Amino acid sequence: MKSLLLFAIIFSFYTLNAQLSNSLIYKYDLDGNANDASINQINGTTFGAIATDDRNSNLNSALDFDGIDDYIEIPNSPLLKCQFPLTISFWTNINEIDDGIFVHSDFNTGLYYGYWIGLTESMQVHVNFGNGGASGGGSRRTKVSSQTLTPNQWHHVVCIIRSYNDMDIFIDCVNAGGSYSGSGNTQIGYSSAPGRLFSAISQSGNPPMYFDGQLDDVRLWNRELTINEINGFCSPIQFTNNNLENVSSCTEVSLVAPTATDINGNILTGVSNTAFPITNQGITNVIWTYTDLNGNTSSQNQEVTITASINVSIIQIENMFTSSVNADSYQWYKCTGSLAIPNETGHDFSPTVEADYFLVVTSGNCVDTSECLKFDFLRVNENEVTINSFPNPVKDFLTLNIENQINISYVVCDEIGKLICNNKLEGNKIDFRNLSNGIYLLKVFENGREISNLKIIKN
């Protein structure tokens, strides 16, 4: 079943991508240059425009034009001489209210050739075509949108020319309505002049007009785009799970990529900004980004917290077991049958029966289990030598008062049993000054026989 679902996702992705590539003449991503990403390789030439952030704040993924003399020249190519229907699509952000031309198939001074898309002084989009006549309404056919663009805001524009009286303008994937003007020829005509982006032909001897703003993702098809294809450019991405669950662990973490859907129901898989597995302790903010076929993006955050592992062990000190770590909760067990001992939920445990025991501790979301250890009553009863130790907790020197002191030695271990020092007792003091604060196990020996276990706290 999973294999069928994966096949369906991949098939859907490549089918839609193939649809957008169908009859595509050029695709200028404008990622810092004017190279054509379509199979036709009709590469443009950039004059003055510089790389800038696109609508999704991706670095160097759009071009910025200064409004003075920046433009892109598109080479003259037979592929650009489209007959009806044709579709032009682009993203733009105009910095100032101004008129000008976004896309022009024929930059031909004073003559109306080819098709062009521009902006009026009132920020209405207009789409036009001509057959080579001189400037004037008798040489062109025009549709002007009812809706307008807003300065300093990214907008998506789609223009479709089907025939003399059948043109549509979509602003942000909504039909912008409009009205027709001009009485030019019903057919389109082309010259041998190159095309331009973000520039206009000069009228009545005036210099060309230039836009001050940004341009991105300019495409031309020699067919009409469908409504679903147009909607895809403004696709609202819907998260499968609106609230991703945060994760806490005491071990490394790998996450399963979440999914979303675009406006056409295509499944999008999130791409993480973080490499997995996550091993660093602390909080990692994982950002999942979804990108549809038209470059629209949306993102979700997921928090991963990794805490230090517990690594618990138990130690017998005189007549009790003690935990090597401090934790949120404790439960002592008999190893035989793994039976929990009722009411034994503390840091320390004094068995009443000689047996093997283990401890389970919990700290946050981390759980650890100690090895089994036998409680030895003989070891407790053999400790016949009386030992007084003070102060405990100790800051610098621990004093031991031992009856009948003969050939006494000692061992100091940390709370997990690692040997710290092994010395013969000289006098009655043990130096703790160089040890870190914490819990230590002090084992005292007489002639090599262990006579006492003491838990010492250093602070």
N, C-alpha and C positions, 0 to 999 in steps of 0.2 A: 504494500500500500504506500509506504514512504517513497519507494522508487517511482511509482506512478505519479505521486504528488510532485516530486522533484522534476520529473519529465514535463509535467504540465506547466510548472513555473518557467523552466528553461524555454519550452516551446512558445509560451506566451511572450516572453521577453524578446526572443529573436523574431517572432512574427510581427510584433509591433515595431521593432526596430527596422525590419525589412520594409514595412509599410511607409515609414517616414523617409526611407531611402529610395522608395519608388519614385521615379521621374525627378529626382533631386538634381538640379543643375549645379548649384554651388552651396557651400556651407562655410561661412566665415565665422569661426569661433572667436576670433579677435583676441586670442590669448597672448597679447603682446606683439602680434604680427597680423598680416592679412592673408595668411596661407589658407587655401581651400581644402577643407577636410573631406570633401566628396571625392568620388573616384575620378572626377573630371580634371582635378588639379588646375583650376583656373585661378592661379594665385594672383592676388592683388598686390599693389605697392603702396606702402604707407608714407605719407608726407606730413611730418611734424607730430602726428598723434603719438601719445605715450601710453604705456601699460598702466592700468589702474585696477581697483577691486571691482568685481562684478556685483550683481544684485544680492548674491549670497555671501558677500564679503570674502570671496576667494581671491587671493592675491594674484595680481598680474593676469586677470582672466577677462578683461574688457579693455577697450581703448578710450582714452580721454582726448577730446578735441578742444582747442583753445578759443574757437570762435573768430580767429583772425585769418589764418591761412592753412589750417590743418584739414586734410582730407585723405581718402583712399581712392586710388585709381584702379579700375577693373579693366583688364585687357579686352580688346575687341575679339570676340569669339563667336563663331556660328551657333554655338550651343545657347548663347544668351538671347538669340533672336526668336523668342517663344511666340507661338500663336496662341489664341485663346483656347481653353482657359489657362490661366497662370496664377500662381500664388506667391506672394512675398511676405516674409515673416522676420521680425527683429525685436530686440529689447533696446529701450533707450531711456535716458535720463537727461532732460534738458535743464540746464542751469538757469537760463534766462528766457523770458517771454520774447520770442522772435520767430520770424518766418524763415523758411529755408527748405532744403530738400534732404530727405534721409537717403533715398536710393534713386539712382537715375541710370537707366540702361544706356543712354547716349548723351554724353556731355558735348552738346553741339550748340555753339553760340547762336542765339537768335532764332533757332528752328526747333519745332516740336517734333522730335523723333522718339520712337520707342515708348517706354512706360516710365513713370516717375511717381514717387510718393513724397509728400511734403507736409508742411505745417503752415497754417495761416497765422497772422498776427494775434488772433484770438485763441490760438492753441488748438484749432480744429485740424484733424488729419484730412488730407485730400489725396485721392488716387487718380491718376490721369494716364491717357495714352494719346499719341498723335501719329500723323502720317507724313510728317516732313514739312508742313506748312510753316509760314512765318508766325511770329508771336501774335497771339490774339485768340479770342474765343472761337473763331471759325476754323481753327487748326487743331483743336484738342477736344477731348471729351473728358469731363471731370465729375467726380463725386466727392462732396465735402461732408464730413461726419457731423452729426448733431452733437455728439459728446466731445469733450475736450481732454487734453492732457494736462496734468498738474506739474508745474516746474519743481525741480529738485525731488522728484519721485520717479522710481523705475516703473515703466509701463511696457506691456507687451502689445505689439501691433501686428495684425494680419490683414492683408489686402488681397482680395480675389477679383480678378477681371475675367468675366465670362463672355461678355459681349457689350455692345454699345449702351444698352439700358439695363445691364445686369452686372453690377459691381457691389461688393460688400466690404465694409471696414469693421474690423473687430478690435476693440480696445480692452485689454485685459480679459480677452476671451468672451467678451459680451458684444453683440452686434450694436455698433454705435449709430445706426440709422444714417440719415443724411439726405442730401438733395443733389440733383444733377445740374450741370451747366455745360456750355460749350456745344458747338454744332459741327465738330470736325468729322473726318471720314469715319465710317463704321469699322474700318480695318486698321490694324496697326502697321506702321512702317518703320524700318530701321535704317541707320546710316552705318558708316564704317568707323565712327568715332568710339573711343573707349567710354566705359561707364564710370560713375563716381558714387562714393558714399559720403554723406555728411557735407555735401556741397551742392550748389545750384548753378544753372546756367545764368549768365548775365542777361538782363533785360534792358533794352533801350540804351545800350552802351555802358551800363553801370557794371562795376566789377562783380564777380561772383559773391553770393552770400554764403556765410559759413555758420555752422551751429557751434554753440558753446555747451558742451555736455559730453555724455558717454554713450557709446554704442556697443552692442554685444549680440552675438549669435544671429547673424544675418543669413537668411536662406531664401533660395528661389527654386520653385517647382514648375514644370510645364504641365501642371494639372491643378485641379481644384482640391484643396484639403477638405476632409470630412469634418463635421462638427466635433466628433470624438477626438480627432487628431488635433483640432484647434484647442479644445478644452484641456488636452494634455499639457499644453504649455503653461497653463495656470493651475496645474493639478493640485488640489488640496489633498495632502497626504494624510491618511487616517491611520493612527497607531492601532495595532491589534490589541495591545495592552496599554491603556493610558497611563498607568502607574506601575513602572517597573519596580520589582521588589529589591530593596537593598539587601546585601549579603554580608554576613559576618562569619568568620572562620578563624581557626588557629592553624590552618594549613594553607597551601597554595590554592588559588581559585582560578578556574576556567569557566567562562560564561557561554551560554548558548545564545547566538545572535537572535535578537527579537525581529519581528516582521511588521510591515505596514502595507497598506494598499493605496494605489493611486486612484484617480477619479474614474478610471476605466476598469477598476477591479483587479489590476495586475498586482501581484505580490512582490513587495520590495523587501530585501534583507538588509538589516542594519550593518554598517561598517564601523568598527570600533577605532577609537584613537589610542587604544592601549593594547600592548602585546600580551598574549596569554601564554602560560599561566601567570597570574599576578602573585608575586612572592614577597614583595616588600611589606614589612609591617607598617601599620597605620592605615589611613584612609586614602583610597584611590577613587577619583571621580571619573567614571567611564562614560564617554559620550558616544552614543550610537547615532550615526547619520544615515538617512535614507535619501537616495537620489533617484528621481524617475527618469524616463527616457529623454525628457526635454531639459534636464539639468536643474529642475526644481528640487530643493532640498528641505528637509526638516530633521530635527534631532531630539533625542531624549537622553536624560542623564540617569545613571545607575551608580550607586555608591557601594564600594567594596571595602570592608574593614577587616584587616588581618591582625590578630593579636598573637602574642608569644605563646608557644605551646607550653603545656603544664609540666609534663615529664615528672610525675609523682613517684615517690618511693616511700617505704615505711621502715622505721628503725625501732628496735626494741631498746628502751631505756629503763633499766631496772624492772619494775612491775607493770610496764605499760608499753603499747605501741604509740608512735607519734608520726604525724605526716611530715614529709620533707618540704611541703609547700603550704602556703596559705591560699585558700580558695573560697568560693562563695558557698559551697555546700560539700558535705562529706557523707559517705555511707560505707560502713564497715561490713565485710562479708566473711563467711567461712568458705574456704576454697572447695571443700567437699560439697558438691551440689550447688555451689554458688548461691548460698542462702544468705539473704540480707539479715543482719542481726538487729532485732527491733530496738529502736531508741538509741542506737549507737551511731550518731550523726555529727560527732564532734571532731575536732582536730586530733585529739588523743583518745585512746581506747585501752581499757584494762581488762584483758580476757580473764574469765574464770575457769576456762577449760583449756588444757594444753592441746593446741591444734594449729593447723595452717590457716592464715588469714590474708585477705587482701583489701585494698581500699579503692573506692571510686570517688573521684573529686570532679566538681563542675565549677568552671569559672567563665562567666558569660556564656558563649555558645560552645566553649571548649570543654570536652570531657576526656579524662584520662584514667587509666586503671593501673595500679601498682602490680608488681610481681607478688606471688604468694610467699609468705614468710612464716616459719614455725615459731610460735611463742614457747620459750624454753623456761619452765618453772625451775628446773635444776640450776640454770644460770642465775636466776634471781636468788635462790636460797643459798648458793655458794658464796655470795658476797657477804662474808662475815665481818669484814673489816669496816669499821665506822669511819666515814669520810665526811667532813664538813667543808663546804666551799662557799666563798663569798668574795666580793659582792656578785650578785647575779640578778639582773644584767651587770656586765662588767664593761668598764671603759678602757682600762689600761692593764692592770695586773689582777689575776685571779689568785686568791690565797687558798691553799688546800691544807686542812688540818687532818692528819692521818694518824690513827693510833698504831703504835708499834711499827713505825716506819722503817722498813728494811728493803733496800734495793727496789725503789719505786721508779717506774717509767710511765710515760703517758703518750697517747696518740690523739691528735685533734683532726677531725674530719668535718667537711662542710655538710649541709643539710641533705645532700644527695649521696653522701658516703665517700666523697673524694678526699684522699689523704692530703692534709695541709702540713702537718709536721709530726715527727716521731722522735722524742727526746727522753733522756733520763732526767728525773726531777732532782734539781739541785736546790736545796733549801725547801721552801714551801710556796713558791710563787711561779705562775706561768704567765708569760708576756703575751697579751692580746693586742698590743698597741698597733701593730702593722696589719691586723686583719680587718677586713671590711665589715660593716654592720650586717648582722644577720644571725641565723641560728647555727650553732655548732654542736657536734657530739664529742664529748671528752671521754676517752676510755683510759682507765687507770689500771696498771699492772703491778703485781708484786712478784718478783722472781719469775717474770714471764707469764704468770697466771692473772687473767682478768679478774679484778676485784670490784670494779664499779663502772657503770655507764652514767654519765651526767649530761643533761641538755643545758648548754650555756648560751645565753643571749648576749651578743656584743652590740653596744650602741654608743 
